[in-house]
Every structure is written in C-alpha cells, then in structure tokens.
C-alpha cells in the first residue's frame, strides 16, 4: 500500500517537473529579457570576437577575388596593401601571426563568457534553489542555461559575422574600388559568414558549460541559504 502511494507521488512529481521543450525556450527567453544588460555585455564580447574572425576571412575572400582576375596591377596593389605574395602565389591565406591573434581573441571571449555566466549563476542562487525546491531536475536547470547561451550565441555570432563582413567589404571597396566587389566570390563570403557564426555559437556553449554544470549540481538548501 505504502509502495503504491509512493509510486503515485513520484508520478505526480514527474508530471510537475517535466516541461515541454518550447516552455523551456520561453523561460530562457524571458530570463534573458529580465537580465538584458548583463546578457548584452556577454553578447557584445562574442560580437567583437566573431566580427574579427569574419573580418579576417572576408578580407581574404576579397584578396582572392582580386588574385583570380590575374591582373598584374591588382596583384601589385595587394602587395602594396601589405599582402605577402610570392611570384607563384594564387591564393591569400591567413598567416601564423594572424591566426594566433584570432585564436587569442576567441580565447579571451570564452574567458569573458565563463566569468559573466559564473556571476549570473551567483546572482541566481535563490532562483535556482526555488526551482529545485519545486522539483526541477538537474537536467532542467542545465537545459535552461544552455538555451540562454544558445540564444545569445546565435544573436551575437550572427551580428558579429555580419558586422565583420560589412567592414571587410567596405575596406576592400575603399582600397581597391568597385573591382573588389565585382570579382569577389559570394559563395566564399557566405561560407566565411557561416563559419564565423558556427564558431561563435560553439564558443558561447563552451563558455556556459561549466557555470551551467555548477548551477545544475547545486543543492537546493545551499542555494536558499545564500544571502543576496
């Protein structure tokens, strides 16, 4: 008899804590709106890092478009602009120094996201504790943080990649004129945008992973005891 009651009670609790995925998305979106300025700061660091990556890649796309014309004057213009081109080079690739700068900027971005998300977890101790007291499971809390990071990642990485590409195209237009846009491969530009956006989303998820695990593993009693 007691075991039957326990099973019914457990079943009721399961029904309370299992929320549809779209409901989780709605809660995550509202959480971002409530903490708009903190979310904006986190997203801005991602925008800057991704825009730099996008700028570098699209700038190379512009240079490769000019090289594809096999025009001697355009090749000389690229060399005068600082591109290190050998006599037989037919493509421009990122140099080791450029790659290191990009990697370092992305690492700094991840550290910034981790720091911001750890602070966000600290500020939300009571909220997390309340959710857990109401029956929220670890995976539910984890899912909320990952969804928030995913939304910020898509918004920040999308905006950053577009911003970087826009500056790269404007820079190409100012340096080489309209020929830079007439000969560029737009398929390569789209690939560069997708790559930068994908890297940005991945960084956002990586940056929130540890803070999200900390929040998910938090004991309700410990969370409710914290004075804020």
SERO-4910 file (N, C-alpha, C, O; in steps of 0.05 Angstrom, whole numbers):
BEGIN
 pado doro    nc1    nc2    nc3   cac1   cac2   cac3    cc1    cc2    cc3    oc1    oc2    oc3
  Unk    A     17    -24      0      0      0      0     17     25      0     13     44    -15
  Unk    A     37     24     19     55     48     20     71     51     -5     76     73    -14
  Unk    A     80     28    -17     95     30    -42     78     41    -64     88     56    -81
  Unk    A     52     34    -65     34     44    -86     31     74    -83     32     89   -103
  Unk    A     28     84    -58     26    113    -54     51    127    -62     51    149    -74
  Unk    A     74    115    -55    100    127    -63    102    129    -93    112    149   -103
  Unk    A     94    108   -107     95    109   -136     77    130   -148     85    144   -167
  Unk    A     53    133   -137     35    154   -147     47    181   -141     45    199   -158
  Unk    A     58    184   -118     70    210   -111     93    217   -130     95    239   -140
  Unk    A    110    197   -135    132    201   -154    122    208   -182    134    225   -195
  Unk    A    101    195   -190     89    201   -216     79    230   -218     82    243   -238
  Unk    A     66    239   -195     57    267   -195     80    286   -197     79    306   -211
  Unk    A    102    280   -182    125    298   -183    137    299   -211    143    320   -221
  Unk    A    139    275   -225    149    275   -252    133    293   -270    143    307   -287
  Unk    A    106    291   -266     89    308   -283     93    337   -278     90    354   -296
  Unk    A    101    344   -254    105    372   -247    132    382   -259    133    405   -268
  Unk    A    152    366   -259    179    376   -266    185    373   -296    203    387   -306
  Unk    A    171    356   -310    177    352   -338    162    372   -355    138    371   -358
  Unk    A    177    393   -365    165    414   -380    171    409   -410    192    399   -417
  Unk    A    152    418   -427    158    416   -456    182    433   -464    189    452   -450
  Unk    A    195    424   -485    219    439   -494    213    468   -500    229    486   -493
  Unk    A    191    473   -513    184    501   -521    179    518   -496    185    542   -496
  Unk    A    169    505   -475    166    520   -450    193    528   -438    196    550   -427
  Unk    A    212    510   -440    239    517   -432    251    540   -448    264    557   -437
  Unk    A    245    539   -474    255    561   -491    242    588   -482    256    609   -481
  Unk    A    216    587   -476    202    611   -467    214    622   -441    218    646   -438
  Unk    A    219    604   -422    231    612   -396    259    624   -401    265    644   -389
  Unk    A    275    611   -418    302    621   -423    301    648   -436    317    666   -429
  Unk    A    282    652   -455    280    678   -468    272    700   -448    282    722   -449
  Unk    A    253    694   -431    244    713   -411    267    720   -391    270    743   -383
  Unk    A    283    700   -385    306    704   -367    326    724   -380    337    741   -366
  Unk    A    330    721   -406    348    739   -420    337    767   -420    352    787   -416
  Unk    A    311    770   -423    298    796   -423    300    810   -396    305    834   -395
  Unk    A    297    794   -375    299    805   -348    327    815   -342    331    836   -330
  Unk    A    347    800   -352    375    807   -347    387    818   -374    408    809   -383
  Unk    A    373    837   -385    380    846   -412    408    857   -414    424    851   -431
  Unk    A    415    875   -395    441    889   -397    464    870   -392    485    872   -405
  Unk    A    461    851   -372    482    831   -368    485    814   -393    507    807   -402
  Unk    A    462    806   -404    463    789   -428    476    805   -452    490    793   -468
  Unk    A    470    831   -452    482    848   -474    512    849   -472    526    848   -492
  Unk    A    522    851   -447    551    853   -443    564    826   -452    585    826   -465
  Unk    A    552    804   -444    562    778   -452    562    775   -482    581    764   -494
  Unk    A    540    784   -494    537    781   -523    556    799   -538    566    791   -559
  Unk    A    562    823   -527    579    841   -541    608    830   -543    621    834   -563
  Unk    A    617    816   -522    644    804   -524    645    784   -546    665    781   -560
  Unk    A    623    769   -550    621    750   -571    620    764   -598    632    755   -618
  Unk    A    605    786   -600    603    801   -625    630    810   -634    637    808   -658
  Unk    A    646    821   -616    672    832   -623    691    810   -633    705    813   -653
  Unk    A    692    787   -618    710    765   -626    702    753   -653    718    749   -670
  Unk    A    676    749   -657    666    737   -682    669    756   -705    676    748   -727
  Unk    A    665    782   -700    668    802   -722    697    803   -731    702    806   -755
  Unk    A    715    800   -713    744    799   -721    750    775   -738    763    777   -759
  Unk    A    739    752   -730    743    728   -746    731    731   -774    743    724   -794
  Unk    A    707    741   -775    693    745   -800    708    766   -817    710    762   -842
  Unk    A    718    787   -805    732    808   -820    757    796   -833    762    801   -857
  Unk    A    772    780   -818    796    767   -829    789    749   -853    802    750   -874
  Unk    A    769    732   -849    763    713   -871    752    727   -896    759    720   -918
  Unk    A    734    746   -892    722    760   -915    743    778   -929    743    781   -953
  Unk    A    762    789   -913    784    804   -926    800    786   -944    808    794   -966
  Unk    A    806    762   -935    820    743   -952    803    736   -977    814    732   -998
  Unk    A    777    734   -973    760    728   -997    762    751  -1017    763    746  -1041
  Unk    A    763    776  -1008    765    798  -1026    792    797  -1041    793    800  -1065
  Unk    A    814    791  -1026    840    789  -1039    841    766  -1059    853    769  -1080
  Unk    A    829    744  -1052    829    721  -1070    813    727  -1096    820    717  -1117
  Unk    A    792    743  -1093    776    751  -1116    793    768  -1135    791    766  -1159
  Unk    A    809    786  -1123    826    803  -1140    849    786  -1153    855    791  -1176
  Unk    A    860    767  -1138    880    750  -1150    870    733  -1173    884    727  -1192
  Unk    A    844    725  -1171    832    708  -1191    830    722  -1218    828    709  -1239
  Unk    A    831    749  -1218    830    763  -1244    856    761  -1259    857    767  -1284
  Unk    A    878    754  -1245    905    752  -1258    914    779  -1270    930    779  -1288
  Unk    A    904    800  -1258    912    827  -1267    937    835  -1252    938    835  -1227
  Unk    A    958    842  -1267    984    849  -1254    981    873  -1235    992    874  -1213
  Unk    A    966    893  -1244    963    918  -1228    949    912  -1201    956    923  -1181
  Unk    A    929    895  -1203    914    888  -1178    932    872  -1159    931    876  -1135
  Unk    A    949    855  -1171    967    840  -1155    987    858  -1141    993    855  -1117
  Unk    A    997    878  -1155   1015    897  -1143   1001    914  -1122   1013    920  -1101
  Unk    A    976    920  -1127    960    935  -1107    958    919  -1081    959    931  -1059
  Unk    A    954    893  -1083    952    876  -1060    978    876  -1044    978    878  -1020
  Unk    A   1000    874  -1059   1027    873  -1046   1032    900  -1032   1042    900  -1009
  Unk    A   1024    922  -1045   1028    948  -1032   1010    952  -1008   1016    968   -990
  Unk    A    988    936  -1007    970    938   -984    979    921   -960    967    922   -939
  Unk    A   1001    907   -964   1012    892   -942   1010    861   -945   1019    847   -927
  Unk    A    999    851   -966    997    822   -970   1024    811   -979   1037    822   -997
  Unk    A   1032    790   -965   1058    777   -971   1054    756   -993   1049    733   -987
  Unk    A   1056    765  -1018   1051    747  -1040   1077    740  -1055   1093    757  -1061
  Unk    A   1081    714  -1059   1104    705  -1075   1097    706  -1104   1074    710  -1111
  Unk    A   1117    702  -1121   1112    704  -1151   1092    683  -1160   1078    687  -1180
  Unk    A   1091    660  -1146   1073    638  -1156   1048    635  -1139   1032    617  -1144
  Unk    A   1044    652  -1119   1021    650  -1102    995    658  -1117    994    678  -1131
  Unk    A    976    641  -1115    950    646  -1128    927    650  -1108    905    657  -1116
  Unk    A    934    646  -1083    913    650  -1062    925    664  -1038    950    662  -1033
  Unk    A    908    677  -1023    917    690   -998    905    674   -975    881    669   -974
  Unk    A    923    666   -957    914    652   -933    923    667   -908    941    684   -909
  Unk    A    909    662   -886    917    675   -861    944    666   -852    950    642   -852
  Unk    A    962    685   -845    988    678   -835    987    668   -807    967    670   -793
  Unk    A   1010    656   -798   1011    646   -770   1005    667   -749    990    662   -730
  Unk    A   1016    691   -753   1012    712   -733    982    720   -733    970    725   -711
  Unk    A    970    721   -756    942    729   -758    924    707   -745    905    714   -731
  Unk    A    931    682   -749    916    660   -737    918    661   -707    898    657   -693
  Unk    A    942    667   -696    946    668   -667    929    691   -655    917    688   -634
  Unk    A    929    713   -669    913    736   -659    883    729   -658    870    735   -638
  Unk    A    874    715   -679    846    707   -679    840    687   -656    820    690   -642
  Unk    A    858    667   -653    854    647   -632    854    660   -605    838    654   -587
  Unk    A    873    679   -600    874    692   -574    849    708   -569    839    708   -547
  Unk    A    839    722   -589    814    738   -586    791    720   -579    774    727   -563
  Unk    A    790    696   -591    768    677   -585    771    666   -557    751    662   -543
  Unk    A    796    661   -549    800    651   -521    792    672   -501    779    665   -480
  Unk    A    800    696   -506    792    718   -487    762    720   -486    750    725   -465
  Unk    A    749    716   -509    719    717   -509    708    695   -492    689    700   -477
  Unk    A    719    670   -494    708    648   -478    712    654   -448    694    649   -432
  Unk    A    736    664   -441    740    670   -413    720    691   -403    710    689   -381
  Unk    A    715    711   -419    695    731   -412    667    719   -408    653    727   -390
  Unk    A    660    701   -426    633    688   -424    632    671   -398    612    672   -384
  Unk    A    653    656   -392    653    639   -368    650    657   -343    635    651   -325
  Unk    A    666    679   -343    665    697   -320    637    709   -317    626    710   -295
  Unk    A    625    718   -339    599    731   -337    577    710   -329    559    717   -314
  Unk    A    580    686   -339    560    665   -332    563    656   -303    543    650   -290
  Unk    A    587    655   -293    591    648   -264    579    670   -246    567    663   -226
  Unk    A    582    695   -254    569    716   -239    538    714   -241    524    719   -221
  Unk    A    529    706   -264    500    703   -268    489    681   -250    468    683   -238
  Unk    A    505    659   -248    496    637   -231    496    646   -202    477    639   -187
  Unk    A    516    661   -193    517    671   -166    492    689   -160    481    687   -138
  Unk    A    485    705   -179    462    723   -175    435    707   -174    415    717   -164
  Unk    A    436    683   -186    411    668   -189    409    645   -169    394    626   -174
  Unk    A    425    646   -147    424    624   -128    396    618   -118    387    595   -119
  Unk    A    382    639   -110    355    635    -99    336    625   -120    319    608   -115
  Unk    A    339    636   -144    321    627   -166    325    597   -172    306    582   -175
  Unk    A    351    589   -173    357    561   -178    347    544   -155    336    522   -159
  Unk    A    352    554   -130    342    539   -106    312    536   -106    302    514   -100
  Unk    A    298    557   -114    268    556   -115    259    535   -136    241    519   -131
  Unk    A    272    536   -159    264    517   -180    269    488   -170    252    471   -175
  Unk    A    291    484   -157    297    457   -148    278    448   -125    271    425   -124
  Unk    A    271    467   -108    252    460    -87    224    453    -99    209    437    -87
  Unk    A    218    465   -122    193    459   -135    194    433   -152    175    425   -164
  Unk    A    218    421   -152    220    395   -166    236    396   -192    237    375   -206
  Unk    A    249    418   -198    265    419   -223    289    401   -220    303    401   -200
  Unk    A    293    385   -241    316    366   -241    341    381   -251    340    402   -262
  Unk    A    364    367   -246    390    379   -255    389    385   -285    399    406   -294
  Unk    A    379    366   -300    379    370   -329    362    393   -338    367    405   -359
  Unk    A    341    399   -323    324    422   -330    339    448   -326    339    465   -344
  Unk    A    354    451   -304    370    475   -299    392    477   -320    397    499   -331
  Unk    A    405    454   -326    426    454   -346    415    463   -373    427    478   -388
  Unk    A    391    452   -380    379    459   -406    373    489   -408    377    501   -429
  Unk    A    364    501   -385    357    530   -386    382    546   -392    381    564   -409
  Unk    A    404    540   -378    429    555   -383    439    551   -411    448    570   -424
  Unk    A    437    527   -421    447    521   -449    430    536   -469    440    546   -489
  Unk    A    403    536   -464    386    550   -483    392    580   -483    393    593   -504
  Unk    A    396    592   -459    402    620   -458    428    626   -473    430    645   -488
  Unk    A    448    608   -469    474    612   -483    470    608   -513    483    622   -529
  Unk    A    454    589   -521    449    585   -549    436    609   -562    444    617   -584
  Unk    A    416    621   -549    403    645   -560    423    668   -562    424    682   -582
  Unk    A    438    672   -540    458    693   -541    479    688   -563    489    706   -576
  Unk    A    486    662   -566    506    655   -586    496    661   -614    511    672   -630
  Unk    A    472    653   -620    461    658   -647    459    688   -652    466    697   -674
  Unk    A    449    703   -633    446    732   -637    473    745   -639    478    761   -658
  Unk    A    491    739   -620    517    752   -620    535    744   -644    547    761   -657
  Unk    A    535    718   -649    552    708   -671    541    717   -698    556    725   -716
  Unk    A    515    717   -701    503    727   -726    509    756   -731    517    764   -753
  Unk    A    505    773   -710    510    801   -713    540    806   -717    547    823   -734
  Unk    A    557    792   -703    586    795   -706    596    788   -734    612    802   -745
  Unk    A    586    765   -744    595    757   -770    587    776   -792    602    782   -810
  Unk    A    562    787   -790    553    806   -810    568    832   -808    576    845   -828
  Unk    A    573    841   -783    588    866   -778    617    864   -789    626    882   -803
  Unk    A    630    841   -783    657    837   -793    658    836   -824    676    848   -836
  Unk    A    639    822   -836    638    821   -865    633    848   -878    645    855   -898
  Unk    A    616    863   -865    609    890   -876    634    908   -875    640    922   -895
  Unk    A    649    908   -853    673    924   -851    694    914   -871    709    931   -883
  Unk    A    696    888   -875    716    877   -894    709    886   -923    727    893   -938
  Unk    A    684    885   -930    676    893   -957    680    923   -961    689    932   -982
  Unk    A    673    939   -940    678    968   -942    707    974   -945    715    992   -960
  Unk    A    724    959   -930    752    963   -931    763    957   -959    779    971   -970
  Unk    A    753    934   -970    761    927   -997    753    947  -1018    767    953  -1037
  Unk    A    729    958  -1014    718    978  -1032    735   1004  -1031    741   1016  -1052
  Unk    A    743   1012  -1007    758   1036  -1004    787   1033  -1015    798   1052  -1026
  Unk    A    799   1009  -1012    826   1005  -1020    829    999  -1050    847   1009  -1063
  Unk    A    810    984  -1061    813    974  -1089    791    984  -1107    792    979  -1132
  Unk    A    771    997  -1097    749   1006  -1114    728    984  -1118    728    963  -1105
  Unk    A    710    989  -1137    688    971  -1142    697    944  -1153    682    924  -1151
  Unk    A    722    943  -1164    732    917  -1175    733    896  -1153    732    872  -1158
  Unk    A    737    905  -1128    739    886  -1105    712    871  -1101    712    847  -1095
  Unk    A    690    885  -1105    664    873  -1102    655    858  -1127    640    839  -1125
  Unk    A    664    868  -1150    656    855  -1175    668    827  -1179    656    810  -1192
  Unk    A    691    823  -1167    705    797  -1171    705    779  -1147    716    757  -1148
  Unk    A    692    787  -1126    692    770  -1102    673    746  -1106    653    748  -1119
  Unk    A    681    724  -1094    663    700  -1095    644    702  -1072    652    698  -1049
  Unk    A    619    707  -1077    599    710  -1056    593    684  -1042    585    683  -1018
  Unk    A    598    662  -1056    595    635  -1042    616    633  -1020    610    622   -999
  Unk    A    640    642  -1026    661    641  -1005    655    660   -982    660    654   -959
  Unk    A    642    683   -988    634    701   -967    613    688   -949    614    691   -924
  Unk    A    594    675   -962    573    661   -946    586    640   -928    578    636   -905
  Unk    A    605    625   -939    619    604   -923    633    617   -900    633    606   -878
  Unk    A    646    640   -904    660    654   -883    641    663   -861    647    661   -837
  Unk    A    617    672   -870    597    680   -850    587    657   -834    584    659   -809
  Unk    A    581    635   -848    571    611   -833    592    600   -814    586    592   -792
  Unk    A    618    600   -823    639    591   -806    642    608   -781    644    598   -758
  Unk    A    641    635   -784    644    653   -761    620    649   -743    623    649   -718
  Unk    A    596    647   -754    572    643   -737    573    617   -722    566    616   -698
  Unk    A    582    596   -736    583    570   -722    604    570   -700    599    559   -678
  Unk    A    627    582   -705    648    584   -684    637    600   -660    642    593   -637
  Unk    A    623    622   -666    612    638   -644    592    623   -627    593    625   -603
  Unk    A    574    608   -640    555    592   -625    569    571   -608    561    566   -585
  Unk    A    589    558   -620    604    538   -605    618    550   -580    618    538   -559
  Unk    A    630    574   -584    644    587   -562    624    594   -540    630    591   -516
  Unk    A    601    603   -548    580    611   -528    572    587   -511    569    589   -487
  Unk    A    568    564   -524    561    539   -510    583    529   -492    579    520   -470
  Unk    A    608    530   -503    631    522   -487    635    539   -462    641    530   -440
  Unk    A    630    566   -466    634    584   -444    614    580   -422    620    586   -398
  Unk    A    590    571   -428    569    568   -408    569    540   -395    554    535   -376
  Unk    A    584    522   -407    582    494   -398    588    490   -369    573    478   -354
  Unk    A    612    501   -360    619    497   -332    600    512   -313    591    500   -294
  Unk    A    594    538   -317    575    551   -300    547    536   -299    535    535   -278
  Unk    A    539    525   -322    513    511   -322    514    486   -305    495    479   -292
  Unk    A    537    472   -307    540    448   -290    541    455   -261    530    440   -244
  Unk    A    554    477   -254    554    486   -226    526    491   -216    518    483   -194
  Unk    A    510    505   -233    483    512   -225    466    486   -223    449    484   -205
  Unk    A    470    468   -242    453    443   -242    459    426   -218    441    413   -207
  Unk    A    484    425   -209    492    407   -187    487    420   -160    492    407   -139
  Unk    A    478    445   -159    474    459   -134    452    447   -117    430    440   -128
  Unk    A    457    444    -92    437    433    -74    417    455    -67    425    477    -62
  Unk    A    391    449    -67    371    469    -61    375    484    -35    371    508    -33
  Unk    A    382    468    -14    386    481     13    408    501     12    406    523     24
  Unk    A    430    494     -1    453    512     -2    446    537    -18    454    559    -11
  Unk    A    431    534    -39    423    557    -56    405    576    -40    408    600    -43
  Unk    A    387    565    -24    368    582    -10    381    595     14    371    616     23
  Unk    A    403    585     23    416    597     47    433    621     39    439    638     56
  Unk    A    439    624     14    456    646      5    442    672      9    419    675      1
  Unk    A    456    691     22    445    718     26    453    735      2    476    736     -5
  Unk    A    434    749     -9    439    766    -32    432    795    -25    435    813    -42
***
